[in-house]
Amino acid sequence: MKARHKTSHDIVMKYSNIQINNNIRRVLEEGKSNDDALDLFLMMNMMNDLGTERSFVKKGPSPSDIHMNLIGNNVIDKDDFKLKMASGKKFLTQRLVVKLSPNCTLYAETNHSSLQVCINEKNITTMYLDPYRAEDAAMWIIRQKQNIDKYMEGWNDVLNKACKKAKGNHMALLAIRAIFTDAREDYTDIKYEIIEQKRRARIRVTLPKGRLGVFLDAWWGSYKEKLPSQIESLKILIEAHRKNILTNFCSPKS
């Protein structure tokens, strides 16, 4: 998964606590590691610290200009930031590498006249800092060094909540699959697909000898109460279909 978080002259991306929690849960559900989730968590906090220095320059600052502005600062040790040449690309480009903590390193390089910054070389943490001067980008990097410990203080709570919710959603999905599979025993001629979505499982049922598509929405928080009645309505529809081939698409009330 590649995320592009681009600042523009009009918009600076900000993440609410709910968005942060949901994004961390989502990457864990996708099978990403805790380290990937942590890097994404740090990126969102760092993005929330953008905005005050925007100068609306037409071209993003170069890594070398930012490096010059970091020289002599009293926050980041001189051995923890350096200018390198990015490898593995068609054209050689400069890359600024800044170590914020033992487990967090920023990589900044120019990409199509924009300053691209990522954490630990992870695509899901890519940020584009277009409208910033070199001195302002350097000050932002210095602040991230100052703030990294504060960000980490909130990590375990966010991770625990995300894991608990992801586990709860997964268990709900398994239960929905079991309920629907059991109800389908007398209707082996129908085909179905269960699609996991943000707050629900959507069940798409296709009946044979026609083009009838039925959608059932099983919401994580209410499937126990509502799914059985939806299934009963579906059975009535199936019987009607067997007597008189239906062609409309419909969705039993969820």
N, C-alpha and C positions, 0 to 999 in steps of 0.2 A: 504494500500500500504506500503510495507516495502522496504526501500532503503538500500543497503549495500555499503558504501563508504570506501573502504579498501586501505590503503597505502601499498606499497610493496617495495622491494629493488629496483625496476626499475621504478615505476610510483608513482607520487604524484598527486592526483586529483586536478585539478584547474578548476575554473568556470569563464567563460567570463561573461560580463554584459548581453549579449544576452541569454546565457544559464540560468543565474539567473532569468531573466525576464520570459523566456519561462517556466521554472520549476514552478515558482510561479503561472503563469497563468494556467498551467496544473492542479495543485492541487486544485485551485479554481473551475475549470471546473468539477473536479471530486467530488465536493461537500464538500471539506474540509473547515474548518473554517478559519477565518483570523488569529487566534492564531496559528493554524497548519502551515499556510503559513509563518507566522513570524518566527516560530521556524526553518523551513526549510531554510529561508533566512539567519538566523543567522548561521546555520550549514555550508552553502556554503561559507559564509565569513570567518568563522573559518577555514574551510578546506583550503582556499586560503592563510591562514597564516601559514600553515604547510610547512615543507621542509628543513629549514635551519639547524635544529638540528639533522637530521637523522644520526644515528650512525651504522645502519645495525646490531643491536643486533639480536640474534637468537630467543629470547623470549621476549614478551612484558613485560613492567614493571608492578609490582603489585600495587594495590591501596594503600596498606600500605606504600610502598616505596615512592610513589608520595606524600602521606600525610606527611611523614617525611621531604621531601624536601620543603613542603609548610610552615612548622613550622618556624616562625621567619621572614617571608617575610613582607615587609612594604606596600603591596598593598591590599591584601585580609585580612580582619579582621579575627582574630582567631576564632570568633564565626560563621563565614560564611563558614567554611569547617570542615567536620567531617568524621570520618570513621564509617560505620555501617555494619551490616550484611544484605545481600540481602535476602529477603523473597520470598516464593512462588516458590522455585526451589528445585530440587531433592537433591542437595548438598548445604550446607551453603557456601556462598562466601562473601568475603569482598566487600564493595561498598564505594567508595569515593563520597561524596556529596559536591559540591561547589556552593555556591550562588553567581552569578555574578551581578545580579540586582534583583529587586522585582519580575520581570516576567521571569527571565532566570536562571535556575539551571542546572549545569552539573552533570551527573551521570557517574561514571567510575567504571568498574568492569572487572575482567578477564573472558574471554570466549575462551576456547580451546587454552590456552597459548597466546592469543592476548588480548590487552587492548581495551575494547569496551567502547566508550564514546557516550552518547546521551544527548539531550537537553530536559528537562522537561519530561523525560521518554517517548518520542515519537519515534516510530520505524522509521519514515521517516527521522529522524535526526541521525541515527546510524552511527558512524565513528569507524574504527578500526585503532589503532595506533601501528602497529607491530614493526617498526624498531627504537623505541625511548627509550633512557635510562630514568630512573625515574626522574632525575634532569632536563632533557630536556623537558619531558612531563609536569613537574611542571612549568617550565618557560613558556611553551606554554599556560597553564591555566592562569598564571598570566597576560600574554599579553592579553588574551581574556577579563579579567576584565578591563584592561586599555583601550581596544578597543571597548567595548560594546556600549558606547555612540556614538562613531563614526559610528558604524554599523547602529545604530538606526536613525541617521541623514538621511540615504538614503532610509529608509524603506517606508515612505509615498509615495515617488515618484515612487518606484517600484510597490507598491500596486495599486496605481491609474492607472498606465500604464497597469498592468495585468488585472485589473477589466474592463478597457475600452476595451482591446483587447478581453477578454473572452466574454464580452457582445456583441461585434461586431461579433465574430465568431458564437455565439449562434443565433443572429438575422439572420445571413447569412444562417445558417442551417435551420431555420424556413422558410425562403423565398424559399430555394431550395426544401424543402418538399412540400410547397404550389404549386410551379411551376410544379413539377413533378406529384403531385396528380391531378392537373387540367388537365394536358396533358394526363393522363391515363384514363380519363372518357370513351373514346371510345374503350378502350382495357382492359376491366375488367377481361379478362381471363389470364392476365399475373400476375406473382408474382414478388415482388421486395423487396429489403432491402436497407436502407440507412445507411451507416456506417460512423460515424464521425471520421476523422483522423486529423493529426496534422495541415495540411494546406488546407484541402479539405474535401468534402463529397464524398464518393465513393458509387455510386448507382449500385447495382447488380440486374439485371433483368433476370428472368428465364421464358422462354416461355413454354407453355404446349405442350404435345405430342412430346417431343423431349428433347435433352440435351443442347440446346442452352443457353449459359450464356453470357450476354452482360454487360460490365462494362462501366459506365459513370463517369468521374471524374469532379466534379464541384468544382473548386478552389475558395476559399473565395474571392479573388480579381478580378476574371474574370467571375464568373458564369452568371452574368447578360447579358454579351455579347455572351458567348459561349454556355451556356446550351440550349437555344432555338434551335440552329442549330444541336446540338447533339441529341435533342429529335426528330427533323425532320428526321435525319438519322436513328434513332431507329425505327420510324414509317415505313420507307421504308423497313427496315430489317424485321419488323414484318409481313408486307404484303407479302414479299417474302417467309417468313417462312410458312405462311398460305397456299401458293400455292405449296410449295415444302419443306417438313420438312428438316430443316438444323440441322447439328450436331456439327458444329465447335463453338469454343469459340472465341469471338472477342470483340473489344472495339472501339466504334466510336471515331474518333479523337477528343481530348480534347483541 
